[in-house]
Amino acid sequence: MVKNLIILLLLLSNISFAQNGPRPTQFDKFVNKPNIQWAAYASDTFNFTKADLNNLLLNRIEKNEIKASLPVESRTSGADQIKYSKLDSINNAFYGDNVDYMMDSMGNEVSIKKPIPKKDTSNFKITEVTQILYIENGTLKSYIPFVTPMLPVYMSTGNYIGESFYFTTGFNYKYNYKHRKKNKLISLGQTKKMLRLNPPQPTDKLKEMYGCNLFETLRPYILENKIEVYTVDGKHKLNPQEIDIAAGNTQPMPIPVYDSTAKVSKYIVGEGSTVYGQFTDVQLVQDWYYDRKKNMVFSSIRELFVYSKEGDKEPVPVLKLGFK
């Protein structure tokens, strides 16, 4: 009985959920499902000038074709309390009340509404994309709950002082929503994003199983040839035995073997297996699309480059994972 209890405690201790992180919201609570093996926020700002996404969204809001809200921040209570707003309310929140107070001939205070400053839509290019990356049954996926265009801000003197969140739209309440065929979507272009593996950013982490990072979670599926691995130039497909050679590592290490419930059933020692602690970063290559009908932004994960570090040298790409 004592032995079984110790084993149970060890297994439970191998599952980490960022204990001190923010509470789950309606957009990220899905990671608690048992088939989700790893999850983290990978939000970033992108410049989708190919389709002029920000102005496209603004024009649709002006025509009442889509809904929007005041800017929403992920992992906050506001993400659970989405309230759609008209453009006038959004503008008032962005620019302030835009009201001047004057005295009339009788000495009474009266308010005069000032015109809203002209928007600099020519430089309306940066979009904050809220993204959750997650691994479900060995497949790396992307979920975009919403997007927040950022509008340039100027002082009264006309000097540019930065970007500020304008509105939030493109709400997707189903993490596994099946979008339409790509030929029916508007292409937004391609992005490349670097992600740290060791150590991960604790504020972004949502779920880890057995303390495994993104690459370590995918590793059993790589060994089973369920994920294609290539040399960095993409010219040669590697088999599991060649992966360690391509990474330049030959030091043996225990390899976890997972059962059908994603639990470690045993460990085996493989010859020349990679020292995965030396894998420090990955570069995520994504193709982006906008579904005009559903008013949602989607991402298709195209490739994942794995970076390795040797000594004090800068990390360099050593493997490429391909996704269909």
Phi, psi and chi 1 to 4 in degrees:
 res  aa     phi    psi   chi1   chi2   chi3   chi4
   1 MET       -  -45.6  176.2   66.0   71.2      -
   2 VAL   -62.5  -42.3  174.1      -      -      -
   3 LYS   -61.1  -43.8 -178.6  178.6  179.3 -178.1
   4 ASN   -63.8  -37.8  -69.7  -21.9      -      -
   5 LEU   -65.3  -40.8  179.7   59.8      -      -
   6 ILE   -63.0  -43.4  -67.6  173.8      -      -
   7 ILE   -62.1  -41.8  -66.8  174.0      -      -
   8 LEU   -62.0  -43.1  176.3   61.5      -      -
   9 LEU   -65.2  -37.3  -69.0  173.5      -      -
  10 LEU   -65.6  -40.3  -73.1  173.0      -      -
  11 LEU   -65.7  -42.3  -72.7  174.2      -      -
  12 LEU   -65.7  -35.1  -69.3  175.3      -      -
  13 SER   -70.7  -16.4   66.3      -      -      -
  14 ASN   -83.2   -4.3  -79.7  -29.0      -      -
  15 ILE  -105.7  118.6  -58.6  177.9      -      -
  16 SER  -115.1  134.6  170.7      -      -      -
  17 PHE  -125.8   26.8  -69.4   93.1      -      -
  18 ALA    54.1   69.9      -      -      -      -
  19 GLN   -51.4  -39.0  -59.9  -74.0  -15.7      -
  20 ASN   -96.0   12.2  -61.8  -39.6      -      -
  21 GLY   -79.0  176.7      -      -      -      -
  22 PRO   -61.5  156.8  -20.2   32.3      -      -
  23 ARG   -70.7  152.3  -62.5 -178.9   61.9 -178.4
  24 PRO   -61.9  146.9  -22.0   33.0      -      -
  25 THR  -113.6  177.4   68.7      -      -      -
  26 GLN   -62.6  -19.2   62.8  176.4  -36.1      -
  27 PHE   -91.1  -21.7  -64.4  108.5      -      -
  28 ASP  -121.7    1.1   54.6   38.1      -      -
  29 LYS   -68.5  -15.8   64.1 -177.4 -179.7 -179.5
  30 PHE   -62.6  -20.6   74.8   92.8      -      -
  31 VAL   -66.4  -14.6  -55.4      -      -      -
  32 ASN   -74.5   -8.5  -67.4  -36.5      -      -
  33 LYS   -67.1  141.5  -65.6 -175.5  176.5 -177.1
  34 PRO   -63.4  -25.2   20.5  -31.8      -      -
  35 ASN   -81.4   -6.2   57.0  -30.8      -      -
  36 ILE   -88.8  114.3  -54.0  -63.3      -      -
  37 GLN   -94.9  -23.5  -59.6  155.4  -65.2      -
  38 TRP  -158.1  143.9  178.0   92.5      -      -
  39 ALA  -158.7  146.1      -      -      -      -
  40 ALA  -160.3  151.0      -      -      -      -
  41 TYR   -74.0  136.6  -88.1   93.9      -      -
  42 ALA  -133.4   45.3      -      -      -      -
  43 SER   -69.4  150.1  -56.3      -      -      -
  44 ASP  -163.2  170.0 -153.1  -16.2      -      -
  45 THR  -101.5  133.8   53.5      -      -      -
  46 PHE  -128.7  159.8  -61.8  116.3      -      -
  47 ASN  -114.2   92.3 -167.7  -28.2      -      -
  48 PHE   -91.2   63.0  -64.9  127.0      -      -
  49 THR   -76.3  -18.5   53.8      -      -      -
  50 LYS   -57.3  -40.7  179.1  179.0  179.2 -179.8
  51 ALA  -112.3    5.5      -      -      -      -
  52 ASP    50.1   53.9 -162.8   10.2      -      -
  53 LEU   -57.2  -45.5  178.1   64.7      -      -
  54 ASN   -60.4  -47.4  -73.8   -3.8      -      -
  55 ASN   -68.1  -33.0  -80.0  -48.2      -      -
  56 LEU   -61.0  -45.5  171.1   61.5      -      -
  57 LEU   -66.4  -43.0  -65.0  172.6      -      -
  58 LEU   -62.0  -44.1  178.5   57.9      -      -
  59 ASN   -62.2  -36.6  -69.8  -24.3      -      -
  60 ARG   -71.4  -34.1  -60.6 -163.0   68.6 -167.9
  61 ILE   -66.9  -42.3  -66.0  171.9      -      -
  62 GLU   -60.3  -31.5  -69.3  173.8  -20.2      -
  63 LYS   -92.1    4.9  -63.6  176.3 -178.5  177.9
  64 ASN    59.5   31.9  -67.3  -41.9      -      -
  65 GLU   -84.7  -28.3  -67.0  179.4   -5.1      -
  66 ILE  -135.2  164.2   58.6  174.7      -      -
  67 LYS  -100.2  151.6  -64.8  179.6  178.5  179.0
  68 ALA  -145.9  165.6      -      -      -      -
  69 SER  -134.7  174.4   75.0      -      -      -
  70 LEU   -62.3  158.7  -63.0  179.6      -      -
  71 PRO   -52.6  133.9  -28.1   36.2      -      -
  72 VAL  -110.7  135.8  175.2      -      -      -
  73 GLU  -106.0  130.2 -175.5  177.8   -5.4      -
  74 SER   -65.9  153.6   61.7      -      -      -
  75 ARG    64.5   26.1  -48.9 -165.9   76.0  178.1
  76 THR  -124.8  169.0   65.5      -      -      -
  77 SER   -61.8  -26.6   58.7      -      -      -
  78 GLY   -61.8  -26.9      -      -      -      -
  79 ALA   -70.4  -17.6      -      -      -      -
  80 ASP   -99.1   -0.3  -79.4  -31.0      -      -
  81 GLN  -132.2   57.6  -58.1  169.7    4.8      -
  82 ILE   -69.9  123.3  -54.5  -60.9      -      -
  83 LYS  -124.7  114.6  -64.8 -179.2  179.8  178.6
  84 TYR   -70.0  143.7  -61.8  118.4      -      -
  85 SER  -131.9  153.1  -59.1      -      -      -
  86 LYS   -75.6  161.1  -63.9  -65.9 -175.9 -179.3
  87 LEU   -62.6  -34.1 -172.0   57.1      -      -
  88 ASP   -59.9  -43.0  -73.2  -15.2      -      -
  89 SER   -67.1  -38.3  -61.5      -      -      -
  90 ILE   -64.2  -43.5  -67.4  172.5      -      -
  91 ASN   -64.7  -40.3  -74.7  -28.0      -      -
  92 ASN   -63.0  -39.2  -72.6  -21.9      -      -
  93 ALA   -68.9  -35.0      -      -      -      -
  94 PHE   -75.6  -44.2 -174.4   84.8      -      -
  95 TYR   -96.7   -7.3  -67.4  105.7      -      -
  96 GLY    94.1 -173.6      -      -      -      -
  97 ASP   -73.1  -18.3   54.8   18.2      -      -
  98 ASN    52.6   43.9  -70.4  -61.8      -      -
  99 VAL  -124.7  133.3  174.1      -      -      -
 100 ASP  -103.5  143.0  -83.6  -21.7      -      -
 101 TYR  -111.8  129.5  -65.5   93.0      -      -
 102 MET  -133.5  168.0  -57.0  178.5   63.5      -
 103 MET  -106.2  133.1  -55.6  -65.6  -71.5      -
 104 ASP   -84.5 -176.5   63.5   14.7      -      -
 105 SER   -64.8  -19.1   58.6      -      -      -
 106 MET   -95.2    4.1  -58.1  -65.5  -65.5      -
 107 GLY    83.5   10.5      -      -      -      -
 108 ASN   -89.6  144.0  -61.2  -43.9      -      -
 109 GLU   -80.1  129.0 -174.1  178.8   68.1      -
 110 VAL  -126.4  150.8  -64.9      -      -      -
 111 SER  -106.6  139.9   60.8      -      -      -
 112 ILE  -124.3  118.7  -59.0  176.7      -      -
 113 LYS   -73.6  126.8 -170.2  172.3 -177.6  179.6
 114 LYS   -84.3  151.8  -62.0 -176.8  -64.9 -177.4
 115 PRO   -67.3  146.1   24.2  -34.1      -      -
 116 ILE   -69.0  133.0  -66.5  175.0      -      -
 117 PRO   -55.6  149.5  -23.1   33.1      -      -
 118 LYS   -67.5  131.4 -174.9  177.3 -179.7 -179.5
 119 LYS   -75.7  141.8  -56.9 -179.2 -175.2   71.7
 120 ASP   -89.7   74.6 -176.5   10.8      -      -
 121 THR   -74.4  -11.3   53.8      -      -      -
 122 SER   -70.4  -26.1   61.7      -      -      -
 123 ASN  -113.3   23.6  -67.8  -49.1      -      -
 124 PHE   -86.9   77.2 -168.8   25.5      -      -
 125 LYS  -123.6  -24.9  -59.7  174.7 -179.3  178.0
 126 ILE   -89.5  130.9  -60.4  176.4      -      -
 127 THR  -124.0  125.2  -49.3      -      -      -
 128 GLU   -80.7  117.6  170.6   81.4    5.5      -
 129 VAL  -106.3  117.0  176.9      -      -      -
 130 THR   -84.0  118.8  -62.9      -      -      -
 131 GLN  -133.2  137.7  174.9  175.9 -144.9      -
 132 ILE  -116.5  120.3  -61.2  174.6      -      -
 133 LEU   -92.3  139.6  -66.3  176.6      -      -
 134 TYR  -151.1  154.9   64.0   99.2      -      -
 135 ILE  -111.8  119.1  -61.9  174.6      -      -
 136 GLU  -118.9  114.1 -176.6  175.5   28.9      -
 137 ASN    52.0   43.0  -64.1  -34.4      -      -
 138 GLY    83.8    3.9      -      -      -      -
 139 THR  -111.4  126.9  -58.4      -      -      -
 140 LEU   -80.8  125.7  179.7   60.4      -      -
 141 LYS  -131.0  165.0  -60.1  179.2 -179.6 -179.9
 142 SER  -127.5  136.9  166.7      -      -      -
 143 TYR  -129.7  126.3  165.5   46.1      -      -
 144 ILE  -110.7   99.0  -46.1  -60.6      -      -
 145 PRO   -67.3  -36.5  -18.4   31.5      -      -
 146 PHE  -170.0  167.2   46.7   81.3      -      -
 147 VAL  -129.6  152.3  -62.6      -      -      -
 148 THR  -133.5   99.7  -55.3      -      -      -
 149 PRO   -61.4  147.7  -25.4   36.3      -      -
 150 MET  -117.0  127.4  -57.7  177.6   69.3      -
 151 LEU  -102.6  136.7 -168.8   64.2      -      -
 152 PRO   -60.7  144.1  -21.7   32.9      -      -
 153 VAL  -118.8  136.1  179.1      -      -      -
 154 TYR  -126.6  148.8  -62.4   87.6      -      -
 155 MET   -76.1  168.6  -61.6  179.6   63.9      -
 156 SER   -61.2  -22.2   57.4      -      -      -
 157 THR   -78.6   -8.4   57.4      -      -      -
 158 GLY    94.5   -0.6      -      -      -      -
 159 ASN   -77.2  133.4  -66.5  -30.5      -      -
 160 TYR   -73.8  132.0  167.8   76.7      -      -
 161 ILE  -120.5   -3.5   58.7  175.0      -      -
 162 GLY   141.1 -165.2      -      -      -      -
 163 GLU  -115.2  147.5  -53.2  -77.2  -31.3      -
 164 SER  -137.2  145.2 -177.4      -      -      -
 165 PHE   -59.2  132.2  -62.1  134.7      -      -
 166 TYR  -101.9  -60.0 -172.7   16.6      -      -
 167 PHE  -152.5  168.2   56.7   82.5      -      -
 168 THR  -122.6  138.3  -64.5      -      -      -
 169 THR  -153.5 -171.1 -172.1      -      -      -
 170 GLY    69.6   34.1      -      -      -      -
 171 PHE   -66.9  129.7  -67.7  101.3      -      -
 172 ASN  -125.8  111.0 -178.1   -3.7      -      -
 173 TYR   -93.2    1.4  -64.3   95.5      -      -
 174 LYS  -122.1  113.2  -68.6 -177.8   63.2  175.6
 175 TYR   -63.1  -28.2   78.1   95.0      -      -
 176 ASN  -108.3   29.1   55.0   -2.2      -      -
 177 TYR   -62.8  132.8 -174.7   87.3      -      -
 178 LYS   -89.6  110.0  -59.3  -63.5 -177.2 -178.1
 179 HIS   -80.1  168.4   58.7   77.3      -      -
 180 ARG   -73.2  173.2  -63.2 -172.3  -63.1  164.9
 181 LYS   -60.7  148.3  -66.3 -178.1  179.6  179.7
 182 LYS   -59.5  -29.8  -68.1  179.7 -178.6  179.0
 183 ASN   -72.1   -8.7   60.0    1.6      -      -
 184 LYS  -104.6    5.8  -64.9 -176.0  178.2 -179.1
 185 LEU  -109.3  158.4  -55.1  174.3      -      -
 186 ILE   -89.9  122.3  -62.4  174.8      -      -
 187 SER   -74.2  131.5  174.4      -      -      -
 188 LEU  -104.2   -9.4  -58.9  177.7      -      -
 189 GLY   112.9 -170.1      -      -      -      -
 190 GLN  -123.0  144.2 -172.8  177.8   98.0      -
 191 THR  -128.9  158.5   62.4      -      -      -
 192 LYS  -129.1  125.3  -62.9  179.3  179.3 -179.6
 193 LYS  -129.2  132.8  176.1  178.7  174.5   61.8
 194 MET   -89.7  138.3  -63.2  -63.6  -62.8      -
 195 LEU  -129.9  135.1  -61.5  170.5      -      -
 196 ARG   -79.1  140.1  -69.1  -63.6  -53.8  -87.8
 197 LEU   -98.0  -46.4  -69.0  176.8      -      -
 198 ASN  -134.4  115.7  -62.3  -50.9      -      -
 199 PRO   -85.0  153.6   31.4  -33.9      -      -
 200 PRO   -73.9  163.6   28.1  -34.0      -      -
 201 GLN   -79.5  113.7  -63.8  -66.8  -29.8      -
 202 PRO   -63.4  -26.8   22.2  -32.5      -      -
 203 THR   -73.5  -20.5   55.8      -      -      -
 204 ASP   -93.8  -24.4  -63.4  -28.1      -      -
 205 LYS   -67.7  134.2 -176.1  171.9   61.9  175.6
 206 LEU  -112.3  -39.1  -74.4  170.4      -      -
 207 LYS  -158.3  138.2 -175.3  176.1 -174.8  178.4
 208 GLU  -137.3  141.9  -73.7 -177.7   -9.5      -
 209 MET  -112.4  129.5  -62.1 -176.0   72.1      -
 210 TYR    61.7   25.1  -42.4  112.7      -      -
 211 GLY    68.7   16.8      -      -      -      -
 212 CYS   -86.8  136.2  -65.8      -      -      -
 213 ASN   -80.4 -172.7   60.3   35.8      -      -
 214 LEU   -56.2  -51.3 -175.4  155.7      -      -
 215 PHE   -68.5  -40.6 -179.3   76.9      -      -
 216 GLU   -63.9  -31.0  -68.4  165.7  -18.3      -
 217 THR   -69.9  -34.4  -55.0      -      -      -
 218 LEU   -79.7  -18.2  -66.8  173.8      -      -
 219 ARG   -56.3  -46.3 -177.5  173.5  179.4 -115.2
 220 PRO   -57.9  -32.8  -23.4   34.5      -      -
 221 TYR   -76.9  -27.2  -58.3   93.0      -      -
 222 ILE   -67.5  -44.3  -66.7  173.3      -      -
 223 LEU   -64.9  -25.8  -63.3  177.3      -      -
 224 GLU   -91.8    8.8  -65.4  173.3    5.1      -
 225 ASN    61.7   25.2  -78.9  -36.1      -      -
 226 LYS   -86.9  -14.0  -67.2 -178.4  178.8  179.4
 227 ILE  -125.6  128.1  -61.4  175.5      -      -
 228 GLU   -79.5  134.0  -64.6 -179.6  -16.2      -
 229 VAL  -122.4  135.8 -177.5      -      -      -
 230 TYR  -128.9  165.3  -59.8   85.4      -      -
 231 THR   -64.9  161.6   53.6      -      -      -
 232 VAL   -57.1  -36.4  174.4      -      -      -
 233 ASP   -77.9   -5.9   59.1   11.6      -      -
 234 GLY    76.9    7.7      -      -      -      -
 235 LYS   -86.2  -20.7  -65.6 -178.8  178.3  179.7
 236 HIS  -132.8  123.9  179.3   61.6      -      -
 237 LYS   -81.1  131.7 -177.1  178.7  177.6 -179.9
 238 LEU   -98.3  142.5  -56.1  174.3      -      -
 239 ASN   -91.0  166.2   58.7   47.5      -      -
 240 PRO   -52.7  -35.0  -28.4   36.7      -      -
 241 GLN   -70.4  -26.7  -68.2   71.8   32.3      -
 242 GLU   -85.3  -15.2  -67.1  175.8  -56.2      -
 243 ILE   -62.2  -44.0  -67.0  175.2      -      -
 244 ASP   -65.6  -36.1  -63.4  -37.0      -      -
 245 ILE   -65.8  -42.7  -61.5  174.0      -      -
 246 ALA   -64.5  -32.8      -      -      -      -
 247 ALA   -80.0  -12.4      -      -      -      -
 248 GLY    78.6   26.6      -      -      -      -
 249 ASN  -125.5  141.3  -61.9  -62.6      -      -
 250 THR  -134.1   14.8   56.8      -      -      -
 251 GLN   -85.7  127.0 -176.6  174.4  -22.3      -
 252 PRO   -65.4  152.1  -17.9   30.4      -      -
 253 MET  -157.7  155.7   70.1  168.0  -69.3      -
 254 PRO   -65.1  139.4  -18.3   30.7      -      -
 255 ILE  -114.8  121.8  -58.3  171.9      -      -
 256 PRO   -72.9  141.9   25.7  -32.6      -      -
 257 VAL  -112.7  124.4  176.9      -      -      -
 258 TYR  -100.7  144.8  -61.4   88.6      -      -
 259 ASP   -92.4 -171.1   62.1   19.4      -      -
 260 SER   -68.2  -16.3   59.0      -      -      -
 261 THR  -100.2   13.6   62.2      -      -      -
 262 ALA    68.6   25.5      -      -      -      -
 263 LYS  -102.5  149.3  -66.9 -178.2  179.3  179.5
 264 VAL   -72.9  118.3  176.6      -      -      -
 265 SER   -92.9  -30.4   60.4      -      -      -
 266 LYS  -167.7  172.7   61.4 -179.6  178.9  178.7
 267 TYR  -121.9  141.6  -74.5   88.4      -      -
 268 ILE  -126.0  151.9   60.4  174.0      -      -
 269 VAL  -101.0  117.0  177.0      -      -      -
 270 GLY   -98.2  145.2      -      -      -      -
 271 GLU   -76.4  132.5  -65.7 -176.3    2.3      -
 272 GLY    63.8   28.5      -      -      -      -
 273 SER   -77.8  151.4   55.3      -      -      -
 274 THR   -71.8  142.3  -61.4      -      -      -
 275 VAL   -81.6   94.9 -177.7      -      -      -
 276 TYR   -71.3  -13.0  -72.4  100.8      -      -
 277 GLY   -65.1  -20.4      -      -      -      -
 278 GLN   -81.6  -10.5  -66.4 -178.8  -10.9      -
 279 PHE   -82.4  108.6  -75.2  169.7      -      -
 280 THR  -102.3  -29.0   58.4      -      -      -
 281 ASP  -143.9  162.2  -54.2   81.4      -      -
 282 VAL  -134.2  151.2  -66.4      -      -      -
 283 GLN  -112.8  121.5 -175.8 -174.7   59.9      -
 284 LEU   -96.1  123.3 -173.4   69.6      -      -
 285 VAL  -107.0  121.9 -178.2      -      -      -
 286 GLN  -130.2  143.4  -63.4  172.5  -86.6      -
 287 ASP  -101.0  137.3  -68.2  -29.3      -      -
 288 TRP  -116.5  145.5  -66.4   87.1      -      -
 289 TYR  -141.5  153.6  -57.4   90.5      -      -
 290 TYR  -120.6  127.0  174.8   63.4      -      -
 291 ASP   -94.4  103.6 -172.5  -27.5      -      -
 292 ARG   -64.6  -36.8 -174.2 -178.8  179.7   91.6
 293 LYS   -65.5  -43.6 -177.7  177.4 -179.1  180.0
 294 LYS   -94.3   -8.8  -62.0  -66.2 -176.3 -179.8
 295 ASN    54.0   56.5 -174.7   36.7      -      -
 296 MET  -136.3  147.9  -65.5  178.3 -175.4      -
 297 VAL  -103.1  135.4  172.5      -      -      -
 298 PHE  -126.0  157.5  -66.7   97.9      -      -
 299 SER  -130.0  138.5  162.1      -      -      -
 300 SER  -113.4  118.8  173.5      -      -      -
 301 ILE   -76.9  120.3  -62.3  175.1      -      -
 302 ARG   -96.2  -50.6 -172.7  178.4 -177.7   88.6
 303 GLU  -147.0  160.0  -61.7  166.9  -22.3      -
 304 LEU  -137.3  114.3 -169.0   73.0      -      -
 305 PHE   -93.4  130.2  -71.6   89.8      -      -
 306 VAL  -100.4  128.9 -176.8      -      -      -
 307 TYR  -104.5  142.2  -78.1   64.8      -      -
 308 SER  -125.4  147.7  178.6      -      -      -
 309 LYS  -119.7  134.6 -177.1  177.2 -178.9 -179.5
 310 GLU  -119.4  113.9 -179.0  179.8   -9.5      -
 311 GLY    62.8 -131.6      -      -      -      -
 312 ASP   -93.4    5.1  -64.2  -29.9      -      -
 313 LYS   -74.0  159.6  -63.2 -179.7 -179.1  178.3
 314 GLU   -70.7  144.8  -71.6  -65.0  -41.8      -
 315 PRO   -60.2  143.0  -21.9   32.9      -      -
 316 VAL  -129.7  150.6  -65.7      -      -      -
 317 PRO   -69.6  135.9   24.3  -32.8      -      -
 318 VAL  -125.5  -20.4  -68.1      -      -      -
 319 LEU  -140.7  155.1  -60.1  171.0      -      -
 320 LYS  -128.4  125.3 -176.3  176.9   80.7  168.5
 321 LEU   -99.4  128.9  -82.9   59.8      -      -
 322 GLY  -102.7  141.4      -      -      -      -
 323 PHE  -124.9  137.9  -60.7   92.2      -      -
 324 LYS   -85.2      -  -62.9  179.1  179.8  179.0
